[in-house]
Amino acid sequence: MANAFVAAFEILSFGAIIVLIVLGLGIIASMMGIFNFAQGEFVLLGAYITYLTYARGLPIWAGMVAAPFVVGALGFVLEALIIRRFYAAPIVAMLGTYALGLIIRESVRGLIGGFYLTVPEPIGGSIDIGAMHISAWRFTIIVITLLVMGGCYLLLSRTSFGLRVRATLENPSLARASGISTPLIYGATFAFGAALAGLAGALIVPVFSLFADLGLRFLIQGFVAVMVGGVGSFIGPVAGAGVIGTLSAALPWVMAPVVADVLVFVLAIVFIKFRPQGLIAGKGV
């Protein structure tokens, strides 16, 4: 019983990590029509900023708070200088974001020297429930993920900013005629997605350590999760992340991890083949 509870908690915590990473990727893909292949490197940057803060003797929480703002600001600049030029050609935009990700990843690799660097958990220890022990920090990640999900949904569906975002991305010409600054909305949306990736990196670096390829694994899983969940809605990528995260965490308990990873992608490909619109298809948030 205790082992089953711990296994369920590990599956839930890993699923929460995937959801947190996919939120930003899903918002950009669903609302802007492009896949940001630099999203994994935005996760890496969030982790690196947290490590820099810790290495300079500042509280780890300070780095975790700063990471989404710094990465979001970088995303806003990159959108204005580079990404904005490729909205009419989504394939070119994907290649452009991949090139950006490669530059960021190799720059971080040069800065950290190819090493694995550790960051301690801000909330150490475990939560004891009878004879069962669960990580306090992983539990914190689950709580933060739930709060971020709720906040994102309310922001995009219940605020004037969310209304402007949906209007801009649904009909840019009409939005401009209504006085909405569409370039600003595009930049803010991309920056928001990048900031969520930065937050994810800051939260997971105590769990996975800092290394240059940190974002690659989560980028691939995030991409598959968005495709399985469905592009064009807020709930779709989140649902896809829940499915992919659960399978990725659960299958290694019953088979070799390498086989489990392959099986997850095979199942995802088969699903997309028969339901290309994903679990939940839609045109907007």
Beta strands, then each sheet from edge to edge (+ up, - down):
strand 1: 126-129
strand 2: 132-135
sheet 1: 1+ 2-
end
